[in-house]
Amino acid sequence: MEFKAAIFDLDGVIVDTVPLHFKAWKRMFNDYGKEFDFDAYKQKVDGIPRIDGCRAILTDLSEEKITEASDKKQGYYMQYLREDGVKVYDTTVSLIQEFLTSGIHTAVVSSSKNLHLILEKTGLTDKFEVKLSGSDITKGKPDPQIFLMAAEKLNIAPEESVVFEDATLGVEGAKRANMHCVGIDRTNRPDLFKKADIIVKDLGEIELIRLQSLFS
């Protein structure tokens, strides 16, 4: 078995949209009288489809109201995106480029339906052979569906892939897909990444040889 494919989550791994998402979630939940902090963000809504995040917190609302809340969160997020812009993690982009140079296949996945917009805004669209967003899936993380779809579209066995994730539910989904996983702990909470094969604070710490050793 060898390392053939790298599958990157988008938010928090390639781009720093986490502050925008958290601010939008917090504002929306406050509209409904719900307290919401960063721990709740990381454990209950980060990395999953927006509608599921709403359901996780707004447990007393009807599905109609859940949809309304989801749309409201998206509106706030788009407002902050326009106002604040998007920061790219240069160390991640450097690693992606190293993979491309080495013949490693690349995919980007996100539970968000904003994936293509973000890639276009950051000029990163051409870095990935496969791009899957929330529009392409029927099950959110920790279900492995999006990772398995990426491997299938790359024509690579799941066992030949490494997933790069910054969310607990994403790490769990990657492991359910029988893939190796690098957890990116940007908030100094290694307890959230116990299931990852490797934990780093930034992808600048990762070397290709270290990833290849996972397959030996």
N, C-alpha and C positions, 0 to 999 in steps of 0.2 A: 504494500500500500504506500502511496506517495501523496504529497501535498500538491493538489491540482487546481483548487479553487478557493478564492477568498470572498466571503459574503459579508458585506458591511451594512450594519444598521445606519440610518441617516442621522437622525437627531441625536446630538450628544456624542457622536462618533466622528462624523465627517464635518458637520456644521454645529455651531453652538447656538441652537435654537431653544435649548432648555429654558433659559431665563424668560424667553418670550412665551413659551407654552405655559410655564408655571404662573406667570403674571396673568395670562388669559384665563387659565383654570381658576385661579384664586378669585379673580374679579367675578367670574360667572357664578361660582359657588357662593360667594358672599351675597350675590343678588338673590339667592334662594335661602339666605340665612344660615349657611353652613360654614363652619370654621374649616380652614384648609391650610396646612403647612407643608413644608418641603418633604418631610418624611412621608406624609400621605401621598404626595405626588410621586415619589420614587417607588413606593410600595403598591399603590393602588391604581394609578392611571398612566404612569410613564411607559411608553412603548406599546400601548394597546390601542385598538380603534377608539375614536372619540366617543362613540355611542356607548361602548362598554365602560369607558371611564366615567361617563355620566351615571350609568347604572350602579357603579361601584359605590358612589357617594350619595346620590339622590335616590335612596332606596324607597322613599315614600311617594314617589311621583308616578303618574301614569306614563305609558309609552309615548303618548302624544306630547306630554310635557317634557319627557326625556329628550325627544327629538328637538323640541324647541330650545332646550338648554344646550344641546349639542351645536345647534346652528348659532346660538349666541356666543358660545366659546370660540367657534371658528371666526366669527365676525371680529371679536376682540383680538384674536391671534393675527388676523390679516391687518388690522389696524397697527398693531405693534411691529409687525414685519415691515410695513411701509415706513413707519416712523424711525425704527431702530436699525433696520438692515440686518444682514446675516454675516456672522463671523465664521470663517473657515479654519479648521485645524490644519495648519500647514504640515505638521508631522504626519498626520493621516494621509494627506495628499502625497507626500514624499514616499510613504510606504506603498500606496497604491501604484505609484509610478515604478517603484522597484519591482513589484509583482508583474506589472505589464512588461517590463524589460526582461524579466526572468521567464516569461511564458506562462505565468499563473493566470488563470481565468478570473475575472472579477464580476461581481454582482452587487447591486445596492438594493436594499429592501427597507420598507417603512410601512407601518400600520397607518400612517397619515396619507391622506389623498393629496397632500401638497408636494409630494416628492418631485414631480416633474417641474413644478414651478421653482422649487428651491435649486434643483440642479441647473436649470436655465439661468437663474439669477447669479449663480456662482461660477458658471462656465465649466461645470464638471460632467456634463451629460456624456461626452465622448470617452470618459474614463471607464465606462462600464458596458459590458456586453449585454447584461440583463438588468432591467430596472422594474421592480415590482412595488406597487403601492397598495394602500387600503382599498383601492378600486378593484384590485385583482383577486382579492381573497374573500372567503366567506367565514373564516374563523380567525380570531385574533390570537396573539401570543397570550399564554404560553403554548397554545396549540402550535405544532411544528409546521403547519401548512405552508407558510410563506417561504420557509427555508427549504423545504422539500421541493416546492415549485421552482425555486431558483436553481437548485442542483439539477433538476430535470431539464430545465431550459438550457443549462450549460452543458448538458449531456455528461454530467459528472456524478459518480456515486456519492451519496451523503458522507460516507466514511472518508472520502478524499478531500473534504472541505474543512475550512476553518471559518467560524463566524466571529465577528467583532461586534460586541454589544456593550452598552452602558446601562442597561436596565435589567433588573432581577428577572422579570417575566421573559425577557428576550433570551437571557442565558438559559433559563429553564426550557424554552422552546427549542433552542439550538441542541441541547443535550437530548431532548425527546426525539429530535431528528437524527440522533446518532452521529452528530458532528462534533469536532473539537471546537472549543470556544475560548476566546480571549475576552475577559471581563475588564472593562475600562472603569476604574474606580476614581472618578474625578472629585468625589465629595468625601474621600477618606472614610468610606464605610465598607471595608472588606467583607463584613458579615453578610452583605447583600449579594456577594458573588461567590459563595461557597462552592457552587456547582461548576464554576469555570475551571478549565485546565490551567490557565495562566491568568494572573491578575496583575494589571499595571495601572499606573496613574495617567499615563499618556502613551500613545503608540510610538512615540520617539524612542521608547525603551525597548521596542521589539526589533529583533534581527531575524532575517529569513532563516538562518541556520537553526535558531531556537524553535521556530515553527516546524521546520522539517524534522526535528528530533521527536516531535509528537507522534510521528508516523513510523518511527524505527522500532 
